[in-house]
C-alpha cells in the first residue's frame, strides 16, 4: 500500500507508530527509497526519517492489510494514496 506522510515521525510519534504496528501479528515493512525497515522496530522507523510530503510503501505479509491501513490513517501520521 502507498501512503503519504502527514507529520514528521520522530521520538514520541515513532514510538506510537511502532506500538500500533506491534499489535498486529503480520510482518510489516516500510519502504522509502533504498530503505526497507521493519515497522515494529523503533530504530528502523527512526532511521528512515519520515517527513511530511514523502510517500512510502508499506508491505504487509499477512491477512490484516486493510486493518493495518486503517490503523495507520487513524494515527493521523499518514493518508492513503488513491
PyMOL CGO cylinders between C-alpha atoms (Angstrom):
from pymol import cmd
from pymol.cgo import CYLINDER

trace = [
    CYLINDER, 0.00, 0.00, 0.00, 1.14, 3.53, -0.76, 0.3, 1, 1, 1, 1, 1, 1,
    CYLINDER, 1.14, 3.53, -0.76, 0.88, 6.19, 1.95, 0.3, 1, 1, 1, 1, 1, 1,
    CYLINDER, 0.88, 6.19, 1.95, 1.74, 9.88, 2.21, 0.3, 1, 1, 1, 1, 1, 1,
    CYLINDER, 1.74, 9.88, 2.21, 3.44, 11.10, 5.37, 0.3, 1, 1, 1, 1, 1, 1,
    CYLINDER, 3.44, 11.10, 5.37, 1.44, 13.92, 7.03, 0.3, 1, 1, 1, 1, 1, 1,
    CYLINDER, 1.44, 13.92, 7.03, 3.54, 14.66, 10.13, 0.3, 1, 1, 1, 1, 1, 1,
    CYLINDER, 3.54, 14.66, 10.13, 7.23, 14.17, 10.94, 0.3, 1, 1, 1, 1, 1, 1,
    CYLINDER, 7.23, 14.17, 10.94, 7.78, 10.82, 12.61, 0.3, 1, 1, 1, 1, 1, 1,
    CYLINDER, 7.78, 10.82, 12.61, 10.32, 11.26, 15.41, 0.3, 1, 1, 1, 1, 1, 1,
    CYLINDER, 10.32, 11.26, 15.41, 10.57, 10.17, 19.06, 0.3, 1, 1, 1, 1, 1, 1,
    CYLINDER, 10.57, 10.17, 19.06, 7.03, 10.04, 20.50, 0.3, 1, 1, 1, 1, 1, 1,
    CYLINDER, 7.03, 10.04, 20.50, 5.20, 9.66, 17.18, 0.3, 1, 1, 1, 1, 1, 1,
    CYLINDER, 5.20, 9.66, 17.18, 7.66, 6.94, 16.10, 0.3, 1, 1, 1, 1, 1, 1,
    CYLINDER, 7.66, 6.94, 16.10, 7.08, 5.12, 19.38, 0.3, 1, 1, 1, 1, 1, 1,
    CYLINDER, 7.08, 5.12, 19.38, 3.31, 5.35, 18.93, 0.3, 1, 1, 1, 1, 1, 1,
    CYLINDER, 3.31, 5.35, 18.93, 3.65, 4.10, 15.34, 0.3, 1, 1, 1, 1, 1, 1,
    CYLINDER, 3.65, 4.10, 15.34, 5.79, 1.10, 16.38, 0.3, 1, 1, 1, 1, 1, 1,
    CYLINDER, 5.79, 1.10, 16.38, 3.46, 0.24, 19.27, 0.3, 1, 1, 1, 1, 1, 1,
    CYLINDER, 3.46, 0.24, 19.27, 0.42, 0.33, 16.95, 0.3, 1, 1, 1, 1, 1, 1,
    CYLINDER, 0.42, 0.33, 16.95, 2.13, -1.88, 14.36, 0.3, 1, 1, 1, 1, 1, 1,
    CYLINDER, 2.13, -1.88, 14.36, 3.21, -4.31, 17.11, 0.3, 1, 1, 1, 1, 1, 1,
    CYLINDER, 3.21, -4.31, 17.11, -0.47, -5.01, 17.82, 0.3, 1, 1, 1, 1, 1, 1,
    CYLINDER, -0.47, -5.01, 17.82, -0.63, -6.97, 14.55, 0.3, 1, 1, 1, 1, 1, 1,
    CYLINDER, -0.63, -6.97, 14.55, 0.88, -10.45, 14.09, 0.3, 1, 1, 1, 1, 1, 1,
    CYLINDER, 0.88, -10.45, 14.09, 1.79, -9.70, 10.45, 0.3, 1, 1, 1, 1, 1, 1,
    CYLINDER, 1.79, -9.70, 10.45, 5.24, -8.78, 9.15, 0.3, 1, 1, 1, 1, 1, 1,
    CYLINDER, 5.24, -8.78, 9.15, 5.04, -5.10, 8.22, 0.3, 1, 1, 1, 1, 1, 1,
    CYLINDER, 5.04, -5.10, 8.22, 7.78, -3.44, 6.18, 0.3, 1, 1, 1, 1, 1, 1,
    CYLINDER, 7.78, -3.44, 6.18, 8.16, 0.27, 5.45, 0.3, 1, 1, 1, 1, 1, 1,
    CYLINDER, 8.16, 0.27, 5.45, 9.93, 1.09, 2.19, 0.3, 1, 1, 1, 1, 1, 1,
    CYLINDER, 9.93, 1.09, 2.19, 11.31, 4.53, 1.36, 0.3, 1, 1, 1, 1, 1, 1,
    CYLINDER, 11.31, 4.53, 1.36, 13.82, 4.97, -1.45, 0.3, 1, 1, 1, 1, 1, 1,
    CYLINDER, 13.82, 4.97, -1.45, 16.54, 2.35, -0.83, 0.3, 1, 1, 1, 1, 1, 1,
    CYLINDER, 16.54, 2.35, -0.83, 15.44, 1.79, 2.79, 0.3, 1, 1, 1, 1, 1, 1,
    CYLINDER, 15.44, 1.79, 2.79, 13.38, -1.20, 3.90, 0.3, 1, 1, 1, 1, 1, 1,
    CYLINDER, 13.38, -1.20, 3.90, 12.71, -1.39, 7.64, 0.3, 1, 1, 1, 1, 1, 1,
    CYLINDER, 12.71, -1.39, 7.64, 10.53, -3.39, 10.00, 0.3, 1, 1, 1, 1, 1, 1,
    CYLINDER, 10.53, -3.39, 10.00, 7.60, -1.23, 11.11, 0.3, 1, 1, 1, 1, 1, 1,
    CYLINDER, 7.60, -1.23, 11.11, 7.89, -2.83, 14.57, 0.3, 1, 1, 1, 1, 1, 1,
    CYLINDER, 7.89, -2.83, 14.57, 11.48, -1.58, 15.01, 0.3, 1, 1, 1, 1, 1, 1,
    CYLINDER, 11.48, -1.58, 15.01, 11.83, 1.82, 16.66, 0.3, 1, 1, 1, 1, 1, 1,
    CYLINDER, 11.83, 1.82, 16.66, 15.41, 2.22, 15.44, 0.3, 1, 1, 1, 1, 1, 1,
    CYLINDER, 15.41, 2.22, 15.44, 14.38, 1.24, 11.92, 0.3, 1, 1, 1, 1, 1, 1,
    CYLINDER, 14.38, 1.24, 11.92, 11.50, 3.71, 11.82, 0.3, 1, 1, 1, 1, 1, 1,
    CYLINDER, 11.50, 3.71, 11.82, 13.70, 6.49, 13.20, 0.3, 1, 1, 1, 1, 1, 1,
    CYLINDER, 13.70, 6.49, 13.20, 16.43, 5.65, 10.63, 0.3, 1, 1, 1, 1, 1, 1,
    CYLINDER, 16.43, 5.65, 10.63, 14.17, 6.31, 7.63, 0.3, 1, 1, 1, 1, 1, 1,
    CYLINDER, 14.17, 6.31, 7.63, 13.40, 9.82, 8.95, 0.3, 1, 1, 1, 1, 1, 1,
    CYLINDER, 13.40, 9.82, 8.95, 9.84, 10.15, 7.62, 0.3, 1, 1, 1, 1, 1, 1,
    CYLINDER, 9.84, 10.15, 7.62, 8.91, 13.74, 6.80, 0.3, 1, 1, 1, 1, 1, 1,
    CYLINDER, 8.91, 13.74, 6.80, 5.67, 15.38, 5.63, 0.3, 1, 1, 1, 1, 1, 1,
    CYLINDER, 5.67, 15.38, 5.63, 5.15, 15.17, 1.88, 0.3, 1, 1, 1, 1, 1, 1,
    CYLINDER, 5.15, 15.17, 1.88, 7.11, 11.95, 1.45, 0.3, 1, 1, 1, 1, 1, 1,
    CYLINDER, 7.11, 11.95, 1.45, 5.49, 8.84, 0.04, 0.3, 1, 1, 1, 1, 1, 1,
    CYLINDER, 5.49, 8.84, 0.04, 6.24, 5.39, 1.46, 0.3, 1, 1, 1, 1, 1, 1,
    CYLINDER, 6.24, 5.39, 1.46, 5.23, 1.87, 0.59, 0.3, 1, 1, 1, 1, 1, 1,
    CYLINDER, 5.23, 1.87, 0.59, 4.01, -0.34, 3.41, 0.3, 1, 1, 1, 1, 1, 1,
    CYLINDER, 4.01, -0.34, 3.41, 4.19, -4.05, 2.63, 0.3, 1, 1, 1, 1, 1, 1,
    CYLINDER, 4.19, -4.05, 2.63, 2.12, -6.39, 4.78, 0.3, 1, 1, 1, 1, 1, 1,
    CYLINDER, 2.12, -6.39, 4.78, 2.93, -10.09, 4.87, 0.3, 1, 1, 1, 1, 1, 1,
    CYLINDER, 2.93, -10.09, 4.87, -0.23, -11.50, 6.41, 0.3, 1, 1, 1, 1, 1, 1,
    CYLINDER, -0.23, -11.50, 6.41, -4.00, -11.16, 6.34, 0.3, 1, 1, 1, 1, 1, 1,
    CYLINDER, -4.00, -11.16, 6.34, -4.59, -7.80, 8.04, 0.3, 1, 1, 1, 1, 1, 1,
    CYLINDER, -4.59, -7.80, 8.04, -3.62, -5.32, 5.30, 0.3, 1, 1, 1, 1, 1, 1,
    CYLINDER, -3.62, -5.32, 5.30, -6.87, -3.33, 5.38, 0.3, 1, 1, 1, 1, 1, 1,
    CYLINDER, -6.87, -3.33, 5.38, -6.92, -3.18, 9.21, 0.3, 1, 1, 1, 1, 1, 1,
    CYLINDER, -6.92, -3.18, 9.21, -3.29, -2.01, 9.18, 0.3, 1, 1, 1, 1, 1, 1,
    CYLINDER, -3.29, -2.01, 9.18, -4.03, 0.63, 6.53, 0.3, 1, 1, 1, 1, 1, 1,
    CYLINDER, -4.03, 0.63, 6.53, -6.91, 1.93, 8.64, 0.3, 1, 1, 1, 1, 1, 1,
    CYLINDER, -6.91, 1.93, 8.64, -4.79, 1.92, 11.82, 0.3, 1, 1, 1, 1, 1, 1,
    CYLINDER, -4.79, 1.92, 11.82, -2.07, 3.93, 10.05, 0.3, 1, 1, 1, 1, 1, 1,
    CYLINDER, -2.07, 3.93, 10.05, -4.53, 6.50, 8.71, 0.3, 1, 1, 1, 1, 1, 1,
    CYLINDER, -4.53, 6.50, 8.71, -6.21, 6.71, 12.14, 0.3, 1, 1, 1, 1, 1, 1,
    CYLINDER, -6.21, 6.71, 12.14, -2.90, 7.74, 13.73, 0.3, 1, 1, 1, 1, 1, 1,
    CYLINDER, -2.90, 7.74, 13.73, -3.03, 10.96, 11.71, 0.3, 1, 1, 1, 1, 1, 1,
    CYLINDER, -3.03, 10.96, 11.71, 0.54, 10.36, 10.57, 0.3, 1, 1, 1, 1, 1, 1,
    CYLINDER, 0.54, 10.36, 10.57, -0.40, 9.10, 7.09, 0.3, 1, 1, 1, 1, 1, 1,
    CYLINDER, -0.40, 9.10, 7.09, -3.02, 9.40, 4.36, 0.3, 1, 1, 1, 1, 1, 1,
    CYLINDER, -3.02, 9.40, 4.36, -3.76, 6.78, 1.72, 0.3, 1, 1, 1, 1, 1, 1,
    CYLINDER, -3.76, 6.78, 1.72, -2.62, 7.40, -1.83, 0.3, 1, 1, 1, 1, 1, 1,
    CYLINDER, -2.62, 7.40, -1.83, -5.63, 6.90, -4.10, 0.3, 1, 1, 1, 1, 1, 1,
]
cmd.load_cgo(trace, "trace")
